[in-house]
Amino acid sequence: MTKNITIFILVLMSWFSLELLAQTPQPTWIVASMRDIEYPTSTYFSEYTEGNLRSNENVSNLLDRLKSDARRGAAGSIRTLIHSVVEKTDRQDTYGHDFRFTSVYQDYTRQIVDADIAGIHIESYYDAGRKWGCAFAYVKKTELAAYYRAQIALQLQQLENTLILSASLVNNGEKTKARKVCEEALQPLAQIEFAQDLLTAVCPDDTTGMQLSQLFRLKNELLQTLIRLEQSIYICLQCTETNFGKAVRILEPVLKDSITTNQCSLTDDSSEADYRITVTASTREHDGNVAFGNGVMKYSYADAEIEVYSNLKRKVIYNNVISVKNSRDGATYDSAGRNALKMVAGKVWEEAKPFVLGQ
């Protein structure tokens, strides 16, 4: 009997020992005074949350809710500090209100500011007896600064590479591609500025790794490049021309020259163009040929159907047919037709120009 009692007591003690081991020890950060000691505001950003188990809520959901609130609170305190620093800064943007990408850049900035702050640690605790839980989010300021310094260095180099690529594309006449790569650089630029603002807020006396002068230089270069590329209207020119039934390429080079000398750029991709100009031209005989010496000088008409399509408005904004008679004598209809096609090219641009340039 005594033996059975002894065994029972040993089993009971083992069970209690296992229960104690199974329980998660209460973390020190639950106590406010300990949080102040171990996670001082001079060194850490932090947020503490607590709450009871709600009806129809399990322990996992409770802790997820508390951790989410704690993370949001810690990130919010960081953002508040960043905003206070930015408001004191006389930041002059290098673009005007009419810059087409202003709203795009501002949208990127809002998205990044609202995004999660990197490096925040979160811990939680649940007391089954009280059906109560708590969570604590914290991040050391020096760790936060180190992470964003590394991001700044990486993204500044990527921005530098983007500008080099853009200049190369412009030199090769590929302005559409150049504008695209510059547009894509607006988001990382917003990320760099956010990181710079965070460093200024967190470590105001430590400019190591901020690279402000490089940021200002690259930002100015990127935005000025976009402004120059934006000012160049992109036109997709599609020409079909015949001279008395024979396919030729006479009008197109003359028309392209007129387009490019009017601060417009040509693109082969109609989806990337601001306007698509379609020209169908042909020649026909003129009845008033004139006898001259031993021969007859030929005259010809060039007829050109013009259509200007706006990608912005997604509709045809101009359509017309014009005719021009060659001004020089031609020994043959072929030469007369060629002369007429060259002449009508200038007329085509005169017709389309007001709709493209808004004049």
C-alpha positions in Angstrom: 0.0 0.0 0.0 2.8 2.4 1.0 4.5 1.5 -2.3 1.4 2.4 -4.3 1.1 5.8 -2.5 4.7 6.5 -3.2 4.3 5.8 -6.9 1.2 7.9 -7.1 3.0 10.9 -5.5 5.9 10.5 -7.9 3.6 10.5 -10.9 1.7 13.5 -9.6 4.9 15.4 -9.1 6.1 14.5 -12.6 2.8 15.7 -14.0 3.1 19.1 -12.2 6.7 19.4 -13.4 5.7 18.8 -17.0 2.9 21.4 -16.7 5.3 24.0 -15.4 7.7 23.3 -18.2 5.0 23.5 -20.8 3.9 27.0 -19.7 5.7 29.8 -21.5 7.5 32.0 -19.0 6.2 35.5 -18.7 8.4 37.9 -20.6 9.9 40.8 -18.8 8.5 43.4 -21.3 5.0 42.8 -19.8 5.9 45.1 -16.9 6.0 48.7 -18.0 8.9 49.6 -15.8 11.0 46.8 -17.3 10.1 48.0 -20.8 11.4 51.4 -19.9 14.6 49.9 -18.7 15.3 47.3 -21.4 13.8 49.2 -24.3 14.3 52.9 -23.6 12.8 55.4 -26.1 16.2 56.9 -26.7 17.3 53.6 -28.3 14.2 51.9 -29.4 10.8 52.5 -31.2 8.3 50.2 -29.5 4.6 49.6 -28.9 2.8 47.5 -26.3 -0.8 46.1 -26.7 -3.0 43.9 -24.6 -6.5 42.5 -24.7 -8.9 39.8 -23.6 -10.1 36.9 -25.7 -13.3 37.9 -27.5 -16.3 35.7 -28.2 -15.9 33.5 -31.3 -12.1 34.3 -31.2 -9.4 31.7 -30.7 -6.0 32.3 -29.1 -4.2 32.5 -32.4 -6.6 35.2 -33.7 -6.2 37.1 -30.5 -2.5 37.1 -30.7 -2.5 38.0 -34.4 -4.7 41.0 -33.7 -2.6 42.2 -30.8 0.7 41.7 -32.8 -0.8 43.6 -35.8 -1.8 46.5 -33.5 1.6 46.6 -31.9 3.4 46.6 -35.3 1.1 49.3 -36.6 1.7 51.4 -33.5 5.5 51.1 -33.6 5.6 51.9 -37.4 3.2 54.8 -36.8 5.5 56.4 -34.2 8.4 56.1 -36.8 6.3 57.7 -39.5 5.1 60.5 -37.2 8.7 61.3 -36.5 9.6 61.2 -40.2 6.7 63.6 -41.0 7.8 66.0 -38.3 11.3 66.1 -39.9 10.0 66.5 -43.4 7.7 69.4 -42.4 10.7 71.3 -41.1 12.7 70.7 -44.3 12.4 73.2 -47.1 12.3 70.6 -49.9 12.0 72.1 -53.3 11.1 69.6 -55.9 12.7 70.0 -59.3 9.4 69.5 -61.2 6.5 71.8 -61.6 2.8 71.2 -61.1 2.3 70.6 -64.8 4.8 67.7 -64.8 2.9 64.7 -66.0 4.5 62.3 -63.6 3.9 64.4 -60.4 0.8 62.4 -59.4 2.5 59.1 -60.2 5.5 60.0 -58.0 3.2 61.1 -55.2 1.3 57.9 -55.4 4.5 55.9 -55.1 5.5 58.0 -52.1 2.2 57.4 -50.4 2.4 53.6 -51.0 5.9 53.5 -49.6 5.1 55.6 -46.5 2.0 53.4 -45.8 4.0 50.2 -46.3 5.4 48.2 -43.4 8.6 49.4 -41.7 11.4 46.9 -42.1 13.1 45.3 -39.1 10.3 45.5 -36.5 10.4 42.5 -34.1 7.2 41.3 -32.5 6.7 39.0 -29.4 3.4 37.9 -27.8 2.2 36.2 -24.6 -1.0 34.5 -23.6 -2.3 33.8 -20.2 -4.8 30.9 -20.4 -6.2 31.4 -16.9 -7.1 35.0 -17.6 -7.9 34.4 -21.2 -5.8 37.5 -21.8 -2.9 38.2 -24.2 -0.4 40.9 -25.0 2.1 41.8 -27.7 5.2 43.9 -27.9 6.7 45.3 -31.1 10.2 46.9 -31.0 13.1 47.9 -33.2 16.5 49.3 -32.3 17.2 52.6 -33.9 20.7 51.6 -34.9 19.4 48.4 -36.6 16.8 50.4 -38.5 19.4 52.9 -39.7 21.8 50.2 -40.8 19.1 48.5 -42.9 18.0 51.7 -44.7 21.6 52.9 -45.2 22.2 49.6 -47.1 19.0 50.2 -49.1 20.0 53.7 -50.1 23.4 52.7 -51.3 21.9 49.9 -53.4 19.1 51.9 -54.9 21.3 54.9 -55.7 23.6 52.7 -57.7 20.6 51.3 -59.6 19.3 54.8 -60.3 22.8 55.8 -61.6 22.7 52.8 -64.0 19.2 53.7 -65.1 20.3 57.2 -66.1 23.3 55.8 -68.0 21.0 53.4 -69.9 18.5 56.2 -70.6 21.2 58.5 -72.1 22.4 55.6 -74.3 18.8 54.9 -75.5 18.3 58.6 -76.3 21.6 58.7 -78.3 20.4 55.7 -80.3 17.1 57.5 -81.1 15.1 55.2 -78.8 13.4 57.9 -76.8 10.3 55.7 -76.1 12.4 53.1 -74.3 14.4 55.8 -72.5 11.2 57.4 -71.2 9.9 53.9 -70.0 13.1 53.1 -68.0 13.0 56.6 -66.4 9.3 56.2 -65.5 10.2 52.8 -63.9 12.9 54.6 -61.8 10.3 56.8 -60.0 9.3 54.1 -57.6 12.8 53.4 -56.3 13.5 57.1 -56.2 10.5 57.5 -53.8 11.9 54.6 -51.7 15.3 56.3 -51.5 13.7 59.6 -50.3 11.7 57.8 -47.7 14.8 56.0 -46.4 16.7 59.3 -46.4 13.9 61.0 -44.4 13.9 58.0 -42.0 17.6 58.3 -41.4 17.4 62.1 -40.9 14.6 61.5 -38.3 16.2 58.6 -36.5 19.9 59.7 -36.6 19.8 63.5 -37.1 23.4 63.9 -36.0 24.8 61.0 -38.1 25.0 61.7 -41.9 27.0 58.6 -42.6 25.5 56.7 -45.5 22.8 59.3 -46.3 24.6 60.4 -49.5 22.3 63.4 -49.8 24.3 65.2 -52.5 24.2 62.2 -54.7 20.5 61.8 -54.2 19.8 65.4 -55.1 22.0 65.2 -58.2 20.4 61.9 -59.4 16.8 63.0 -58.6 17.3 66.3 -60.5 18.8 64.5 -63.5 16.1 61.9 -63.6 13.2 64.4 -63.4 14.8 66.8 -65.9 15.3 63.8 -68.3 11.7 62.9 -67.9 10.6 66.5 -68.6 12.7 66.6 -71.7 11.3 63.3 -72.9 7.8 64.3 -72.0 8.1 67.5 -74.0 8.8 65.4 -77.1 5.5 64.3 -78.6 5.6 60.7 -79.8 4.2 60.0 -83.2 3.8 56.7 -85.0 3.8 57.4 -88.7 2.3 54.9 -91.1 2.7 55.7 -94.8 1.5 53.9 -97.9 2.4 55.6 -101.2 2.4 54.8 -104.8 3.5 56.7 -107.9 1.3 55.7 -110.8 0.7 52.2 -109.2 4.3 51.6 -108.2 5.1 51.4 -104.5 7.6 54.1 -103.6 9.0 55.8 -100.4 9.2 59.5 -101.3 6.7 61.2 -99.1 7.6 59.4 -95.9 11.2 60.7 -95.5 10.2 64.3 -96.1 7.3 64.0 -93.6 9.5 62.4 -91.0 12.0 65.2 -91.3 9.1 67.7 -90.8 8.0 65.8 -87.7 11.4 65.6 -86.0 12.3 69.2 -86.6 9.1 70.2 -84.7 10.3 68.7 -81.4 8.4 65.5 -82.0 9.8 62.0 -81.8 9.0 59.0 -84.0 8.1 55.6 -82.6 7.3 52.3 -84.4 5.0 51.2 -81.6 1.6 52.7 -82.0 0.6 51.8 -78.5 3.4 54.0 -77.1 2.7 56.9 -79.4 0.7 60.0 -78.4 -0.6 60.2 -82.0 -0.8 57.9 -84.9 -0.6 59.6 -88.3 -1.7 57.4 -91.2 -1.1 58.6 -94.8 -2.2 56.9 -98.0 -0.9 58.8 -101.1 -1.1 58.2 -104.8 -0.5 60.1 -108.0 -2.6 60.7 -111.1 -2.2 62.5 -114.4 -3.0 66.1 -115.0 -4.7 67.0 -118.3 -3.0 70.3 -118.8 0.4 69.0 -120.2 2.4 71.6 -122.1 4.3 71.2 -125.3 7.9 72.3 -125.0 10.4 72.1 -127.8 10.4 68.6 -129.2 8.6 67.1 -126.2 5.7 67.5 -123.8 6.1 68.5 -120.1 4.1 66.3 -117.9 2.1 67.4 -114.8 0.8 65.2 -112.0 -1.4 65.4 -109.0 -0.5 63.7 -105.7 -3.6 62.9 -103.5 -3.0 62.1 -99.8 -5.6 60.8 -97.4 -4.6 61.9 -93.8 -5.8 60.4 -90.5 -4.7 61.6 -87.1 -5.5 59.3 -84.2 -5.1 60.4 -80.6 -4.2 57.6 -78.1 -5.1 59.8 -75.2 -8.6 60.5 -76.6 -8.8 57.0 -78.2 -10.4 58.4 -81.4 -9.6 59.9 -84.8 -9.3 63.7 -84.3 -8.7 64.6 -87.9 -9.4 63.1 -91.3 -9.0 64.7 -94.7 -7.9 64.3 -98.3 -5.7 66.9 -100.0 -4.3 67.2 -103.5 -1.2 68.9 -104.8 0.0 69.5 -108.4 3.7 69.4 -109.1 5.1 72.9 -109.6 8.1 71.8 -111.8 7.9 70.5 -115.3 8.5 66.8 -115.6 9.7 65.0 -118.7 7.7 61.9 -117.6 4.8 61.2 -115.4 7.1 59.3 -113.1 9.2 62.3 -112.4 6.2 64.6 -112.2 4.6 62.2 -109.7 7.7 62.1 -107.6 7.8 65.8 -107.4 4.2 66.0 -106.5 4.6 63.5 -103.6 7.5 65.5 -102.2 5.3 68.6 -102.3 2.3 67.0 -100.7 4.4 65.7 -97.8 4.8 69.3 -96.5 1.1 69.9 -96.9 0.3 66.7 -94.9 2.3 68.0 -91.9 0.7 71.5 -92.2 -2.7 69.8 -92.0 -1.8 67.5 -89.1 0.4 69.9 -87.1 -2.4 71.9 -85.4 -4.0 68.7 -84.0 -0.7 67.3 -82.8 0.9 70.4 -81.3 -2.3 72.1 -80.4 -1.6 75.2 -82.5 
